[in-house]
């Protein structure tokens, strides 16, 4: 009886840890992808707009047309 309970708890803990590690892996992968996309979008903005305008867009939520 105690062996069965111990085995069940071990299995639950193992499955929980595996789930947490999998979530962490997916989360970090997505976060890195978002970071790379942010860098890419900033580079694209710098290619088509002056630095001052790009800086204003990044710092402020609302920009005024010139």
Order of alpha helices (4+ residues) and beta strands (2+ residues): alpha-alpha
